[in-house]
Amino acid sequence: MDKNLNWFKEQIHPELKEYKVDYLYFENGDFGNLDRVDFKNEHIGGGIDFWSSGWLGIHLVDYDNDIELINVLLEADEKVQISDHLDLLVNFLLKK
């Protein structure tokens, strides 16, 4: 399965039992239509921007230590980096 919004909804969201998760949709943004996922708990929070053009943005903050863990915007053709950063995000979120 490609790592996209459906992947997040089906594979990751069910595992985020300690998180508040919100889904947002915006039309005609900088890189096309945007599906945004926001998530947070008392220790960590952030979001993923899934753009219709294939671009991906990830932002993740550790609230306890007041540091950014991930802050990246990747072009559609950076498939390996997109997959790697989504894996990194999941590891932070699920503490694997």
N, CA, C and O atoms as a printed pandas DataFrame, in Angstrom:
     atom_number atom_name residue_name chain_id  residue_number  x_coord  y_coord  z_coord
0              1         N          MET        A               1    0.839   -1.190    0.000
1              2        CA          MET        A               1    0.000    0.000    0.000
2              3         C          MET        A               1    0.880    1.247    0.000
3              4         O          MET        A               1    1.837    1.339    0.768
4              5         N          ASP        A               2    0.551    2.198   -0.859
5              6        CA          ASP        A               2    1.265    3.470   -0.863
6              7         C          ASP        A               2    1.023    4.190    0.457
7              8         O          ASP        A               2   -0.031    4.054    1.080
8              9         N          LYS        A               3    2.020    4.953    0.862
9             10        CA          LYS        A               3    1.886    5.728    2.100
10            11         C          LYS        A               3    1.242    7.064    1.759
11            12         O          LYS        A               3    1.905    8.016    1.348
12            13         N          ASN        A               4   -0.073    7.101    1.944
13            14        CA          ASN        A               4   -0.862    8.278    1.629
14            15         C          ASN        A               4   -1.910    8.449    2.726
15            16         O          ASN        A               4   -1.831    7.798    3.768
16            17         N          LEU        A               5   -2.876    9.309    2.500
17            18        CA          LEU        A               5   -3.897    9.561    3.515
18            19         C          LEU        A               5   -4.646    8.285    3.882
19            20         O          LEU        A               5   -4.899    8.039    5.061
20            21         N          ASN        A               6   -5.001    7.477    2.898
21            22        CA          ASN        A               6   -5.710    6.221    3.199
22            23         C          ASN        A               6   -4.852    5.289    4.032
23            24         O          ASN        A               6   -5.355    4.651    4.957
24            25         N          TRP        A               7   -3.574    5.198    3.724
25            26        CA          TRP        A               7   -2.637    4.404    4.525
26            27         C          TRP        A               7   -2.666    4.879    5.973
27            28         O          TRP        A               7   -2.738    4.066    6.894
28            29         N          PHE        A               8   -2.609    6.201    6.178
29            30        CA          PHE        A               8   -2.614    6.736    7.536
30            31         C          PHE        A               8   -3.919    6.363    8.246
31            32         O          PHE        A               8   -3.902    5.901    9.387
32            33         N          LYS        A               9   -5.041    6.567    7.566
33            34        CA          LYS        A               9   -6.338    6.281    8.183
34            35         C          LYS        A               9   -6.497    4.810    8.542
35            36         O          LYS        A               9   -7.030    4.477    9.600
36            37         N          GLU        A              10   -6.033    3.932    7.659
37            38        CA          GLU        A              10   -6.242    2.501    7.857
38            39         C          GLU        A              10   -5.194    1.843    8.747
39            40         O          GLU        A              10   -5.523    0.979    9.560
40            41         N          GLN        A              11   -3.943    2.245    8.597
41            42        CA          GLN        A              11   -2.856    1.550    9.286
42            43         C          GLN        A              11   -2.356    2.251   10.550
43            44         O          GLN        A              11   -1.980    1.583   11.513
44            45         N          ILE        A              12   -2.346    3.564   10.560
45            46        CA          ILE        A              12   -1.720    4.300   11.662
46            47         C          ILE        A              12   -2.742    4.839   12.650
47            48         O          ILE        A              12   -2.582    4.663   13.858
48            49         N          HIS        A              13   -3.781    5.485   12.165
49            50        CA          HIS        A              13   -4.761    6.097   13.067
50            51         C          HIS        A              13   -5.300    5.119   14.113
51            52         O          HIS        A              13   -5.412    5.500   15.278
52            53         N          PRO        A              14   -5.641    3.872   13.751
53            54        CA          PRO        A              14   -6.147    2.948   14.778
54            55         C          PRO        A              14   -5.142    2.678   15.913
55            56         O          PRO        A              14   -5.541    2.294   17.012
56            57         N          GLU        A              15   -3.863    2.877   15.652
57            58        CA          GLU        A              15   -2.832    2.651   16.669
58            59         C          GLU        A              15   -2.614    3.866   17.570
59            60         O          GLU        A              15   -1.935    3.762   18.591
60            61         N          LEU        A              16   -3.176    5.002   17.207
61            62        CA          LEU        A              16   -2.946    6.249   17.954
62            63         C          LEU        A              16   -4.010    6.446   19.025
63            64         O          LEU        A              16   -4.725    7.448   19.026
64            65         N          LYS        A              17   -4.108    5.496   19.922
65            66        CA          LYS        A              17   -5.151    5.498   20.936
66            67         C          LYS        A              17   -5.018    6.646   21.933
67            68         O          LYS        A              17   -6.020    7.083   22.498
68            69         N          GLU        A              18   -3.812    7.138   22.160
69            70        CA          GLU        A              18   -3.592    8.215   23.127
70            71         C          GLU        A              18   -3.533    9.588   22.464
71            72         O          GLU        A              18   -3.134   10.562   23.103
72            73         N          TYR        A              19   -3.918    9.679   21.206
73            74        CA          TYR        A              19   -3.832   10.927   20.450
74            75         C          TYR        A              19   -5.207   11.435   20.058
75            76         O          TYR        A              19   -6.130   10.655   19.825
76            77         N          LYS        A              20   -5.327   12.738   19.989
77            78        CA          LYS        A              20   -6.478   13.377   19.345
78            79         C          LYS        A              20   -6.068   13.558   17.889
79            80         O          LYS        A              20   -5.020   14.142   17.613
80            81         N          VAL        A              21   -6.871   13.069   16.962
81            82        CA          VAL        A              21   -6.555   13.138   15.538
82            83         C          VAL        A              21   -7.680   13.865   14.816
83            84         O          VAL        A              21   -8.854   13.538   14.982
84            85         N          ASP        A              22   -7.307   14.854   14.012
85            86        CA          ASP        A              22   -8.272   15.611   13.211
86            87         C          ASP        A              22   -7.856   15.561   11.747
87            88         O          ASP        A              22   -6.668   15.572   11.422
88            89         N          TYR        A              23   -8.860   15.505   10.864
89            90        CA          TYR        A              23   -8.636   15.520    9.423
90            91         C          TYR        A              23   -9.217   16.813    8.861
91            92         O          TYR        A              23  -10.351   17.179    9.168
92            93         N          LEU        A              24   -8.441   17.490    8.045
93            94        CA          LEU        A              24   -8.858   18.749    7.429
94            95         C          LEU        A              24   -8.634   18.650    5.927
95            96         O          LEU        A              24   -7.762   17.912    5.468
96            97         N          TYR        A              25   -9.428   19.402    5.161
97            98        CA          TYR        A              25   -9.288   19.406    3.709
98            99         C          TYR        A              25   -9.367   20.852    3.221
99           100         O          TYR        A              25  -10.245   21.613    3.626
100          101         N          PHE        A              26   -8.433   21.210    2.347
101          102        CA          PHE        A              26   -8.400   22.545    1.766
102          103         C          PHE        A              26   -8.210   22.418    0.258
103          104         O          PHE        A              26   -7.399   21.615   -0.202
104          105         N          GLU        A              27   -8.946   23.197   -0.501
105          106        CA          GLU        A              27   -8.823   23.172   -1.957
106          107         C          GLU        A              27   -7.874   24.256   -2.444
107          108         O          GLU        A              27   -7.740   25.315   -1.830
108          109         N          ASN        A              28   -7.225   23.967   -3.555
109          110        CA          ASN        A              28   -6.429   24.955   -4.301
110          111         C          ASN        A              28   -5.337   25.622   -3.472
111          112         O          ASN        A              28   -5.228   26.848   -3.459
112          113         N          GLY        A              29   -4.545   24.833   -2.794
113          114        CA          GLY        A              29   -3.410   25.371   -2.048
114          115         C          GLY        A              29   -2.184   25.506   -2.938
115          116         O          GLY        A              29   -2.280   25.409   -4.162
116          117         N          ASP        A              30   -1.042   25.728   -2.320
117          118        CA          ASP        A              30    0.207   25.932   -3.052
118          119         C          ASP        A              30    0.572   24.755   -3.960
119          120         O          ASP        A              30    1.131   24.953   -5.039
120          121         N          PHE        A              31    0.257   23.536   -3.526
121          122        CA          PHE        A              31    0.631   22.340   -4.281
122          123         C          PHE        A              31   -0.601   21.511   -4.636
123          124         O          PHE        A              31   -0.527   20.286   -4.730
124          125         N          GLY        A              32   -1.728   22.181   -4.831
125          126        CA          GLY        A              32   -2.969   21.491   -5.160
126          127         C          GLY        A              32   -3.886   21.421   -3.951
127          128         O          GLY        A              32   -3.778   22.231   -3.030
128          129         N          ASN        A              33   -4.778   20.463   -3.957
129          130        CA          ASN        A              33   -5.675   20.261   -2.819
130          131         C          ASN        A              33   -4.885   19.613   -1.684
131          132         O          ASN        A              33   -3.952   18.844   -1.915
132          133         N          LEU        A              34   -5.277   19.937   -0.463
133          134        CA          LEU        A              34   -4.530   19.480    0.706
134          135         C          LEU        A              34   -5.417   18.673    1.632
135          136         O          LEU        A              34   -6.479   19.131    2.052
136          137         N          ASP        A              35   -4.968   17.460    1.946
137          138        CA          ASP        A              35   -5.532   16.667    3.032
138          139         C          ASP        A              35   -4.545   16.762    4.177
139          140         O          ASP        A              35   -3.394   16.345    4.049
140          141         N          ARG        A              36   -4.991   17.309    5.293
141          142        CA          ARG        A              36   -4.110   17.503    6.440
142          143         C          ARG        A              36   -4.590   16.638    7.595
143          144         O          ARG        A              36   -5.787   16.546    7.869
144          145         N          VAL        A              37   -3.636   16.010    8.264
145          146        CA          VAL        A              37   -3.907   15.243    9.473
146          147         C          VAL        A              37   -3.171   15.933   10.607
147          148         O          VAL        A              37   -1.956   16.119   10.546
148          149         N          ASP        A              38   -3.906   16.310   11.639
149          150        CA          ASP        A              38   -3.299   16.858   12.858
150          151         C          ASP        A              38   -3.462   15.838   13.967
151          152         O          ASP        A              38   -4.497   15.181   14.076
152          153         N          PHE        A              39   -2.430   15.712   14.789
153          154        CA          PHE        A              39   -2.476   14.757   15.893
154          155         C          PHE        A              39   -1.708   15.329   17.067
155          156         O          PHE        A              39   -0.722   16.046   16.899
156          157         N          LYS        A              40   -2.185   14.994   18.269
157          158        CA          LYS        A              40   -1.471   15.457   19.458
158          159         C          LYS        A              40   -1.923   14.678   20.680
159          160         O          LYS        A              40   -3.039   14.163   20.754
160          161         N          ASN        A              41   -1.012   14.618   21.625
161          162        CA          ASN        A              41   -1.336   14.193   22.975
162          163         C          ASN        A              41   -0.612   15.165   23.898
163          164         O          ASN        A              41   -0.173   16.218   23.435
164          165         N          GLU        A              42   -0.474   14.864   25.151
165          166        CA          GLU        A              42    0.148   15.838   26.052
166          167         C          GLU        A              42    1.661   15.944   25.862
167          168         O          GLU        A              42    2.266   16.889   26.367
168          169         N          HIS        A              43    2.284   15.018   25.158
169          170        CA          HIS        A              43    3.741   14.995   25.015
170          171         C          HIS        A              43    4.258   15.349   23.625
171          172         O          HIS        A              43    5.370   15.859   23.486
172          173         N          ILE        A              44    3.459   15.081   22.600
173          174        CA          ILE        A              44    3.944   15.216   21.229
174          175         C          ILE        A              44    2.789   15.609   20.317
175          176         O          ILE        A              44    1.643   15.234   20.564
176          177         N          GLY        A              45    3.089   16.361   19.267
177          178        CA          GLY        A              45    2.032   16.749   18.350
178          179         C          GLY        A              45    2.587   17.239   17.025
179          180         O          GLY        A              45    3.772   17.549   16.900
180          181         N          GLY        A              46    1.714   17.300   16.052
181          182        CA          GLY        A              46    2.143   17.767   14.741
182          183         C          GLY        A              46    1.110   17.480   13.691
183          184         O          GLY        A              46   -0.083   17.365   13.973
184          185         N          GLY        A              47    1.597   17.365   12.454
185          186        CA          GLY        A              47    0.689   17.120   11.350
186          187         C          GLY        A              47    1.391   16.629   10.113
187          188         O          GLY        A              47    2.611   16.718    9.976
188          189         N          ILE        A              48    0.585   16.108    9.218
189          190        CA          ILE        A              48    1.057   15.666    7.908
190          191         C          ILE        A              48    0.207   16.372    6.867
191          192         O          ILE        A              48   -1.019   16.413    6.977
192          193         N          ASP        A              49    0.861   16.925    5.861
193          194        CA          ASP        A              49    0.179   17.532    4.727
194          195         C          ASP        A              49    0.348   16.634    3.517
195          196         O          ASP        A              49    1.454   16.483    2.998
196          197         N          PHE        A              50   -0.748   16.037    3.067
197          198        CA          PHE        A              50   -0.768   15.225    1.858
198          199         C          PHE        A              50   -1.348   16.088    0.736
199          200         O          PHE        A              50   -2.556   16.325    0.698
200          201         N          TRP        A              51   -0.501   16.555   -0.171
201          202        CA          TRP        A              51   -0.938   17.404   -1.274
202          203         C          TRP        A              51   -1.340   16.562   -2.476
203          204         O          TRP        A              51   -0.742   15.517   -2.729
204          205         N          SER        A              52   -2.346   17.009   -3.216
205          206        CA          SER        A              52   -2.819   16.260   -4.384
206          207         C          SER        A              52   -1.752   16.157   -5.470
207          208         O          SER        A              52   -1.817   15.258   -6.308
208          209         N          SER        A              53   -0.777   17.054   -5.473
209          210        CA          SER        A              53    0.317   17.005   -6.449
210          211         C          SER        A              53    1.396   15.992   -6.059
211          212         O          SER        A              53    2.335   15.760   -6.820
212          213         N          GLY        A              54    1.261   15.388   -4.870
213          214        CA          GLY        A              54    2.231   14.393   -4.413
214          215         C          GLY        A              54    3.224   14.923   -3.399
215          216         O          GLY        A              54    3.957   14.144   -2.791
216          217         N          TRP        A              55    3.264   16.235   -3.204
217          218        CA          TRP        A              55    4.149   16.792   -2.187
218          219         C          TRP        A              55    3.673   16.333   -0.811
219          220         O          TRP        A              55    2.500   16.018   -0.614
220          221         N          LEU        A              56    4.615   16.302    0.138
221          222        CA          LEU        A              56    4.303   15.862    1.495
222          223         C          LEU        A              56    5.022   16.764    2.486
223          224         O          LEU        A              56    6.206   17.058    2.326
224          225         N          GLY        A              57    4.309   17.192    3.496
225          226        CA          GLY        A              57    4.910   17.953    4.585
226          227         C          GLY        A              57    4.666   17.233    5.895
227          228         O          GLY        A              57    3.582   16.698    6.129
228          229         N          ILE        A              58    5.680   17.223    6.748
229          230        CA          ILE        A              58    5.542   16.616    8.076
230          231         C          ILE        A              58    6.136   17.574    9.087
231          232         O          ILE        A              58    7.233   18.099    8.900
232          233         N          HIS        A              59    5.396   17.794   10.160
233          234        CA          HIS        A              59    5.897   18.601   11.264
234          235         C          HIS        A              59    5.562   17.864   12.551
235          236         O          HIS        A              59    4.420   17.451   12.754
236          237         N          LEU        A              60    6.555   17.698   13.424
237          238        CA          LEU        A              60    6.365   16.989   14.681
238          239         C          LEU        A              60    7.167   17.676   15.765
239          240         O          LEU        A              60    8.348   17.972   15.585
240          241         N          VAL        A              61    6.514   17.932   16.901
241          242        CA          VAL        A              61    7.144   18.653   18.007
242          243         C          VAL        A              61    7.038   17.829   19.281
243          244         O          VAL        A              61    5.987   17.269   19.592
244          245         N          ASP        A              62    8.137   17.765   20.005
245          246        CA          ASP        A              62    8.198   17.160   21.338
246          247         C          ASP        A              62    7.894   18.276   22.333
247          248         O          ASP        A              62    8.732   19.148   22.560
248          249         N          TYR        A              63    6.705   18.253   22.924
249          250        CA          TYR        A              63    6.300   19.310   23.853
250          251         C          TYR        A              63    7.111   19.284   25.151
251          252         O          TYR        A              63    7.406   20.334   25.722
252          253         N          ASP        A              64    7.466   18.097   25.610
253          254        CA          ASP        A              64    8.191   17.969   26.870
254          255         C          ASP        A              64    9.561   18.636   26.811
255          256         O          ASP        A              64    9.987   19.266   27.779
256          257         N          ASN        A              65   10.243   18.503   25.695
257          258        CA          ASN        A              65   11.595   19.051   25.544
258          259         C          ASN        A              65   11.636   20.302   24.675
259          260         O          ASN        A              65   12.707   20.859   24.436
260          261         N          ASP        A              66   10.477   20.744   24.202
261          262        CA          ASP        A              66   10.355   21.948   23.381
262          263         C          ASP        A              66   11.305   21.922   22.183
263          264         O          ASP        A              66   12.056   22.867   21.941
264          265         N          ILE        A              67   11.249   20.796   21.431
265          266        CA          ILE        A              67   12.099   20.666   20.244
266          267         C          ILE        A              67   11.291   20.111   19.067
267          268         O          ILE        A              67   10.348   19.339   19.240
268          269         N          GLU        A              68   11.694   20.532   17.870
269          270        CA          GLU        A              68   11.133   19.955   16.655
270          271         C          GLU        A              68   11.832   18.629   16.390
271          272         O          GLU        A              68   13.060   18.547   16.391
272          273         N          LEU        A              69   11.046   17.615   16.166
273          274        CA          LEU        A              69   11.596   16.304   15.835
274          275         C          LEU        A              69   11.671   16.115   14.323
275          276         O          LEU        A              69   12.615   15.513   13.811
276          277         N          ILE        A              70   10.674   16.631   13.617
277          278        CA          ILE        A              70   10.636   16.568   12.155
278          279         C          ILE        A              70   10.020   17.868   11.648
279          280         O          ILE        A              70    9.012   18.339   12.174
280          281         N          ASN        A              71   10.633   18.432   10.634
281          282        CA          ASN        A              71   10.051   19.578    9.929
282          283         C          ASN        A              71   10.568   19.508    8.499
283          284         O          ASN        A              71   11.674   19.959    8.202
284          285         N          VAL        A              72    9.747   18.931    7.611
285          286        CA          VAL        A              72   10.215   18.656    6.259
286          287         C          VAL        A              72    9.084   18.866    5.249
287          288         O          VAL        A              72    7.918   18.590    5.532
288          289         N          LEU        A              73    9.454   19.356    4.074
289          290        CA          LEU        A              73    8.552   19.445    2.928
290          291         C          LEU        A              73    9.257   18.755    1.766
291          292         O          LEU        A              73   10.343   19.161    1.354
292          293         N          LEU        A              74    8.625   17.710    1.246
293          294        CA          LEU        A              74    9.251   16.877    0.221
294          295         C          LEU        A              74    8.467   16.929   -1.080
295          296         O          LEU        A              74    7.236   16.934   -1.088
296          297         N          GLU        A              75    9.210   16.966   -2.179
297          298        CA          GLU        A              75    8.608   16.972   -3.509
298          299         C          GLU        A              75    8.077   15.591   -3.860
299          300         O          GLU        A              75    8.518   14.582   -3.309
300          301         N          ALA        A              76    7.138   15.562   -4.770
301          302        CA          ALA        A              76    6.475   14.313   -5.159
302          303         C          ALA        A              76    7.450   13.253   -5.648
303          304         O          ALA        A              76    7.223   12.065   -5.416
304          305         N          ASP        A              77    8.528   13.645   -6.315
305          306        CA          ASP        A              77    9.451   12.653   -6.861
306          307         C          ASP        A              77   10.457   12.131   -5.837
307          308         O          ASP        A              77   11.297   11.302   -6.186
308          309         N          GLU        A              78   10.399   12.579   -4.612
309          310        CA          GLU        A              78   11.299   12.116   -3.556
310          311         C          GLU        A              78   10.652   10.942   -2.801
311          312         O          GLU        A              78   10.484   10.988   -1.582
312          313         N          LYS        A              79   10.301    9.910   -3.540
313          314        CA          LYS        A              79    9.540    8.778   -3.002
314          315         C          LYS        A              79   10.229    8.091   -1.818
315          316         O          LYS        A              79    9.580    7.784   -0.818
316          317         N          VAL        A              80   11.526    7.851   -1.927
317          318        CA          VAL        A              80   12.249    7.168   -0.851
318          319         C          VAL        A              80   12.254    8.033    0.406
319          320         O          VAL        A              80   12.006    7.531    1.502
320          321         N          GLN        A              81   12.536    9.331    0.257
321          322        CA          GLN        A              81   12.564   10.233    1.403
322          323         C          GLN        A              81   11.178   10.358    2.038
323          324         O          GLN        A              81   11.057   10.431    3.261
324          325         N          ILE        A              82   10.130   10.383    1.203
325          326        CA          ILE        A              82    8.765   10.440    1.738
326          327         C          ILE        A              82    8.494    9.215    2.597
327          328         O          ILE        A              82    8.013    9.336    3.724
328          329         N          SER        A              83    8.800    8.045    2.070
329          330        CA          SER        A              83    8.581    6.810    2.816
330          331         C          SER        A              83    9.407    6.778    4.096
331          332         O          SER        A              83    8.903    6.399    5.153
332          333         N          ASP        A              84   10.675    7.175    4.005
333          334        CA          ASP        A              84   11.556    7.172    5.180
334          335         C          ASP        A              84   11.059    8.133    6.260
335          336         O          ASP        A              84   11.066    7.792    7.443
336          337         N          HIS        A              85   10.631    9.322    5.862
337          338        CA          HIS        A              85   10.155   10.295    6.852
338          339         C          HIS        A              85    8.826    9.861    7.471
339          340         O          HIS        A              85    8.595   10.102    8.656
340          341         N          LEU        A              86    7.957    9.228    6.696
341          342        CA          LEU        A              86    6.724    8.708    7.280
342          343         C          LEU        A              86    7.018    7.586    8.260
343          344         O          LEU        A              86    6.369    7.490    9.301
344          345         N          ASP        A              87    7.991    6.732    7.943
345          346        CA          ASP        A              87    8.406    5.683    8.885
346          347         C          ASP        A              87    8.965    6.296   10.171
347          348         O          ASP        A              87    8.655    5.831   11.267
348          349         N          LEU        A              88    9.784    7.333   10.036
349          350        CA          LEU        A              88   10.341    8.022   11.200
350          351         C          LEU        A              88    9.217    8.610   12.055
351          352         O          LEU        A              88    9.223    8.483   13.279
352          353         N          LEU        A              89    8.263    9.247   11.399
353          354        CA          LEU        A              89    7.124    9.809   12.119
354          355         C          LEU        A              89    6.372    8.723   12.903
355          356         O          LEU        A              89    6.075    8.895   14.085
356          357         N          VAL        A              90    6.076    7.631   12.247
357          358        CA          VAL        A              90    5.352    6.534   12.907
358          359         C          VAL        A              90    6.157    6.018   14.096
359          360         O          VAL        A              90    5.583    5.727   15.145
360          361         N          ASN        A              91    7.458    5.900   13.952
361          362        CA          ASN        A              91    8.277    5.445   15.071
362          363         C          ASN        A              91    8.178    6.390   16.261
363          364         O          ASN        A              91    8.082    5.939   17.402
364          365         N          PHE        A              92    8.201    7.686   16.008
365          366        CA          PHE        A              92    8.029    8.653   17.102
366          367         C          PHE        A              92    6.645    8.521   17.728
367          368         O          PHE        A              92    6.508    8.491   18.951
368          369         N          LEU        A              93    5.616    8.441   16.878
369          370        CA          LEU        A              93    4.251    8.401   17.386
370          371         C          LEU        A              93    3.936    7.141   18.175
371          372         O          LEU        A              93    3.248    7.187   19.194
372          373         N          LEU        A              94    4.443    6.028   17.697
373          374        CA          LEU        A              94    4.154    4.743   18.336
374          375         C          LEU        A              94    5.275    4.292   19.271
375          376         O          LEU        A              94    5.198    3.222   19.875
376          377         N          LYS        A              95    6.309    5.113   19.382
377          378        CA          LYS        A              95    7.439    4.842   20.287
378          379         C          LYS        A              95    8.023    3.455   20.075
379          380         O          LYS        A              95    8.228    2.690   21.018
380          381         N          LYS        A              96    8.287    3.152   18.790
381          382        CA          LYS        A              96    8.879    1.850   18.454
382          383         C          LYS        A              96   10.373    1.941   18.487
383          384         O          LYS        A              96   11.057    0.949   18.233
